[in-house]
């Protein structure tokens, strides 16, 4: 008997189901053979990997094993111990039998029977839970909360209007209208979407695999957030520069301000890396805010240097249509050079012990032939510059592939991060050059479609074995183009809904978070483990409980952003 939210029984066949965590199950392996056998497992997430030894299976006894249901697996059973992994030396060993991708689920109990050579069977003893219903329930709760807040606001407005006297109405009508600000709410809404999703993912995202970061190649929900955040920073750069020039700010002062902001971001990022203590010989130097700082320094600095003061768009219709690209040609030439340099090093640099052009996760990948080569040239350059002690020690590939240290926000990846921010600058320049909303949306959609298709072509529209796989860890070119392409289209959609058709949606509550993004990011990093943001009760071993905790943390920060908005408290570096 099972529940869609959590298991309804605590024990089954003397097995304590409370000892199972999220995405875990029990298997009971029994063998009718007279001699012991050895069980080996291979996760489908571990691409081109050998099978790994699980444990020895005693004959004619129950062998209870706790297994992960996070990814599909294959099992092989050998009549001898062939080592920790089934490598070339073990190819002569004959497998007794194998089970390919058994249908396992969370909190399930399964019986695996080894009946003889080539004869294995698996049966479900206890049905697993449905891990997706908690997410549906969670979404319904969020929608209900939004509807409740919306209803309270409408009721409050109606009550206030009903309490107004005729004199109050006459006085309100005589008040001069406040000047309309030209700030686009869709930009703040987009930024707010990124920061809210970032808080949700950093809080665990309910423990769902598809909401977390991809192990290596491929792209999951969480992998979009950081590049979108960088991209929207680029969108705002042309408008910020134009605003400062309109106030007669000198380029020297503007450049000094860029340097100050970049150094501040980098310093805050380094400080956040020491939340669990600052051991200087092992401190991680780069990180999320550090990459923001480096990218902003280069992209904003170049835009200020090359921005022409008082230049007028051409009158010719054709020339004007491409003026948003033409005005950025000097910057485009530098960005293309950065992309070429990145590709030349990624594919042409000979990495000691790894060769040229390796883009894999190392560890068990390619049957352990590239064991210490995680990230190829990307990882090698970062280790050369920062040393192994000063990069991220727990990359997503480590649990699956057994890889070493690798920094997904390291030095070499900054080259294409700079390019991604510049694609945002191109989007912002379209906003400045073209005043008609139809022209803006048309160009954003075209840009999004074209670069998205190019990104897909580079990875050959598949997860593995493409020319340049989509990879967030290495910040590959295909990853930059795919995420930026979707960002163009998403902003076009938000712009139409929030700024053009203002009655549909005004961006709340995301817009409030977008106006104080740096406060929310730093705050959620610093206070993540404290009440009232973080809490646990009981085992916290179901997706539903983890969703509640992640959702509470996120909603609380959205509420804080609304409070800051109402108090007109805004902070930017």
LUMZAFI-969782 format. One record per residue (C-alpha): residue in three letters; x, y, z. Coordinates in steps of 0.2 Angstrom, whole numbers, plus 5000, padded with zeros to 4 digits. Example, Ala and Ser with C-alpha at 12.3 -4.5 7.8 and 13.67 -1.06 7.14 Angstrom:
# residues 2
Ala506249785039 Ser506849955036 
***
This chain:
# residues 573
Unk500050005000 Unk500750174995 Unk500350354996 Unk500650484983 Unk501450604995 Unk502350485007 Unk502450305012 Unk500950255023 Unk501850115032 Unk503450135042 Unk504049955040 Unk503849815027 Unk504549645029 Unk505549705044 Unk506349845033 Unk506250015041 Unk505650125027 Unk506050285037 Unk507850255034 Unk507550285015 Unk507950455009 Unk507250554994 Unk507350444978 Unk507850284987 Unk507150114988 Unk507549934994 Unk508049784984 Unk508149614991 Unk509249504980 Unk509149314982 Unk510149184972 Unk509749004969 Unk511548964964 Unk512748874976 Unk514148994975 Unk514149184979 Unk514049314965 Unk514449494964 Unk513249634959 Unk513849774948 Unk512849934944 Unk512950074930 Unk511850234931 Unk511250294914 Unk511850464920 Unk513650404919 Unk513950404901 Unk515250284894 Unk515750224911 Unk516150044917 Unk514949954929 Unk515449984947 Unk515449844961 Unk513949854973 Unk514249704985 Unk514449524986 Unk512849424985 Unk512749274997 Unk511949114990 Unk510249064997 Unk510149215008 Unk509149375007 Unk510349525003 Unk509449685006 Unk510249834997 Unk509750024998 Unk509850094980 Unk509550264972 Unk508050284961 Unk508650454955 Unk509250394938 Unk508950234928 Unk510150094931 Unk510749934924 Unk511349784934 Unk512549644930 Unk512949494941 Unk514649404939 Unk515149234946 Unk516749314952 Unk517449474959 Unk518049574944 Unk518749724953 Unk518049894958 Unk517549924940 Unk517149814924 Unk518649874914 Unk519649794900 Unk520549674912 Unk518849604917 Unk518049574900 Unk518449384900 Unk517349364915 Unk515649304910 Unk514149394917 Unk512849274925 Unk511449384920 Unk510949564919 Unk509449674922 Unk509249824911 Unk508349984918 Unk507249914931 Unk505650014934 Unk506150084952 Unk505250214962 Unk505450304978 Unk505050204994 Unk504750044984 Unk505349874989 Unk505849754975 Unk506349574975 Unk507749524963 Unk507949334959 Unk509549254952 Unk508949094945 Unk510349034935 Unk511449084920 Unk510549214909 Unk508949204921 Unk508649354932 Unk506949424937 Unk506349574947 Unk504649594955 Unk503849734965 Unk503449684983 Unk502949864988 Unk502349994976 Unk503350154976 Unk502550324979 Unk502150454965 Unk503550584967 Unk502650704955 Unk501050734965 Unk501950834979 Unk502450954966 Unk500750974959 Unk500051004977 Unk501451134979 Unk500951224964 Unk499151224969 Unk499751294986 Unk500751434977 Unk499251484966 Unk498051484981 Unk499251604990 Unk499351714975 Unk497451714973 Unk497251754992 Unk498551904992 Unk497651964976 Unk495951954984 Unk496552045000 Unk497252184989 Unk495652204979 Unk494652204995 Unk495752335003 Unk495652444988 Unk493752424987 Unk493552465006 Unk494652625004 Unk493652684990 Unk491952654999 Unk492652755014 Unk493152905003 Unk492053065005 Unk491553164990 Unk492853294996 Unk494153164996 Unk493753114978 Unk493753294972 Unk495453324981 Unk496153164973 Unk495553224956 Unk496353394958 Unk498053314962 Unk499353334948 Unk499853164940 Unk501553104945 Unk502853104931 Unk502852934922 Unk504552844924 Unk505252764908 Unk505952614918 Unk505352454910 Unk504552344923 Unk504852184912 Unk506752204915 Unk506452204934 Unk505252064932 Unk506551964922 Unk507851994935 Unk506651954949 Unk506151784940 Unk508051744940 Unk508351784958 Unk506751704965 Unk507151544955 Unk508951554961 Unk508451554979 Unk507251414976 Unk508551304968 Unk509851344981 Unk508651294994 Unk508551124987 Unk507051134974 Unk506150994983 Unk507550874979 Unk506950844961 Unk508250794949 Unk507550894934 Unk507551054944 Unk509351034949 Unk510951064939 Unk511450934925 Unk512750814930 Unk513850864916 Unk513250884898 Unk511450934895 Unk510351064903 Unk509151064917 Unk507951194924 Unk509251264937 Unk510551284923 Unk509551424915 Unk509551544930 Unk511351604931 Unk511651634913 Unk509951734912 Unk510451834927 Unk512151884918 Unk511251914901 Unk509952034909 Unk511452124917 Unk512052154900 Unk510352214894 Unk510452354907 Unk512252414902 Unk511752524887 Unk510352614896 Unk511452644911 Unk512852714900 Unk511552824891 Unk510852894907 Unk512552934914 Unk513053024898 Unk511453124898 Unk511953184916 Unk513653244908 Unk514653114917 Unk516453094910 Unk516952924903 Unk518452924916 Unk517152934930 Unk516052804923 Unk517552684920 Unk518052714938 Unk516352674944 Unk516352514934 Unk517952454942 Unk517252494959 Unk515752394956 Unk516652254949 Unk517952244963 Unk516452254976 Unk515552114968 Unk517152004967 Unk517552044986 Unk515752004992 Unk515851844982 Unk517551794990 Unk516751835007 Unk515251725004 Unk516451575000 Unk517051585018 Unk515351565026 Unk515851405034 Unk517551465039 Unk519051555030 Unk520551435028 Unk521651535017 Unk522651395010 Unk521051315003 Unk519951465000 Unk518951464984 Unk519351614974 Unk518051624961 Unk516151604962 Unk514451674956 Unk514751854961 Unk516551844955 Unk516051804938 Unk514751944938 Unk516152064943 Unk517352004929 Unk516052004915 Unk515352174921 Unk517152244921 Unk517552194903 Unk515852214895 Unk515352384903 Unk517152454902 Unk517152414883 Unk515452484880 Unk515952644889 Unk517552664879 Unk516752634862 Unk515052724865 Unk514952874854 Unk514253034862 Unk512853124853 Unk512853004838 Unk511253004828 Unk510452854819 Unk510452854800 Unk508952914790 Unk509052774778 Unk507752634782 Unk508952494778 Unk510452564788 Unk509352614803 Unk508652434803 Unk510452364807 Unk511052524817 Unk510852424833 Unk512152304827 Unk513252434818 Unk513452544833 Unk514152394842 Unk515352334828 Unk516952374838 Unk516352274853 Unk515752134842 Unk517552114834 Unk518252094852 Unk516951974857 Unk517151864842 Unk519051864846 Unk518651804863 Unk517551664857 Unk518951614844 Unk520251614858 Unk519151514869 Unk518851384856 Unk520651374850 Unk521251344868 Unk519751224872 Unk520151114857 Unk521951154853 Unk522851154870 Unk523750994873 Unk523350954891 Unk524650844900 Unk524050664901 Unk522350714892 Unk522850764875 Unk521850894864 Unk519950924863 Unk519350824878 Unk517750894885 Unk517150764897 Unk517050754916 Unk518550634919 Unk518350504932 Unk517550354926 Unk517050434909 Unk517750344894 Unk518150184905 Unk519250294916 Unk520450334902 Unk520350524906 Unk520250494925 Unk521150664930 Unk520550764915 Unk518950844921 Unk518450984909 Unk519950964898 Unk520851124894 Unk519551224905 Unk519951124921 Unk521851124917 Unk521951314914 Unk520951344930 Unk522051234940 Unk523651314932 Unk523051484937 Unk522151454954 Unk522951284959 Unk521851134964 Unk521651204982 Unk520751364977 Unk519451294965 Unk517751214969 Unk517951044977 Unk516250964974 Unk515650984956 Unk514050894950 Unk515050764941 Unk515950704957 Unk514550594964 Unk514150514947 Unk515850504939 Unk517050504954 Unk517850664946 Unk519050774955 Unk518950964959 Unk518251074945 Unk517651254946 Unk516051294936 Unk516351474939 Unk518251474936 Unk519351584926 Unk519351514908 Unk517451504908 Unk517451694910 Unk517851714892 Unk516151654886 Unk515251724900 Unk515851894894 Unk515151854877 Unk513451804885 Unk513351974894 Unk513752054878 Unk512351974869 Unk511252054883 Unk512052224878 Unk511452184860 Unk509752164867 Unk509852324877 Unk510452414861 Unk508952364852 Unk507852434866 Unk508752604864 Unk508852614845 Unk507052554841 Unk505652644850 Unk504152544843 Unk503652394853 Unk503352294838 Unk505052324831 Unk505852274848 Unk504852114850 Unk505252064831 Unk507052084833 Unk507152004850 Unk506251854843 Unk507351844828 Unk508951854838 Unk508251724850 Unk507751604837 Unk509351624826 Unk510651604840 Unk509651464849 Unk509651364833 Unk511551394831 Unk511751334848 Unk510751184845 Unk511751144829 Unk513351154838 Unk512851024850 Unk511950934836 Unk510350944845 Unk510850804857 Unk511550784874 Unk513150684871 Unk514350674857 Unk513950834849 Unk515350944842 Unk515151064857 Unk513950994870 Unk512851104880 Unk513751114896 Unk513451234911 Unk515051174920 Unk516251224906 Unk515051374900 Unk515151304882 Unk514751404867 Unk513251304863 Unk512651334881 Unk512851524880 Unk511951524863 Unk510451414869 Unk510151504886 Unk510351674878 Unk509151634864 Unk507851584876 Unk508251734886 Unk507851844871 Unk506151764868 Unk505751764886 Unk506051954888 Unk505051984872 Unk503651894880 Unk503751984897 Unk503952154888 Unk502352124879 Unk501352064894 Unk502052184907 Unk502452344898 Unk501452344882 Unk499852254888 Unk499952324905 Unk498252264911 Unk498752084909 Unk500152074922 Unk501152204930 Unk502552094935 Unk502152064954 Unk502851994964 Unk504351954954 Unk504652144950 Unk504952184968 Unk506352054970 Unk507152114954 Unk507352284961 Unk508352224976 Unk509152074968 Unk510852094976 Unk510052104994 Unk509151944991 Unk510551854984 Unk511751894998 Unk510451885011 Unk509951715006 Unk511751655006 Unk512151725023 Unk510551675032 Unk510151515023 Unk510451405038 Unk509551515051 Unk507751525056 Unk506551585050 Unk507251555032 Unk507851375035 Unk507051235046 Unk506751055047 Unk505550945056 Unk505650755057 Unk506550655044 Unk506250775029 Unk506450625018 Unk505050665006 Unk504950784991 Unk503350864998 Unk504250915015 Unk505750975005 Unk504651074993 Unk503751155008 Unk505451205016 Unk506151274999 Unk504551364995 Unk504451445012 Unk506251505010 Unk505851584993 Unk504151654998 Unk504951735013 Unk506251825003 Unk504951884991 Unk503951955005 Unk505552045011 Unk505852114994 Unk504052184994 Unk504352265011 Unk505852345004 Unk504852404989 Unk503452485000 Unk504752565011 Unk505652634995 Unk507252555000 Unk508352494985 Unk510152444985 Unk511252414971 Unk513152404970 
***
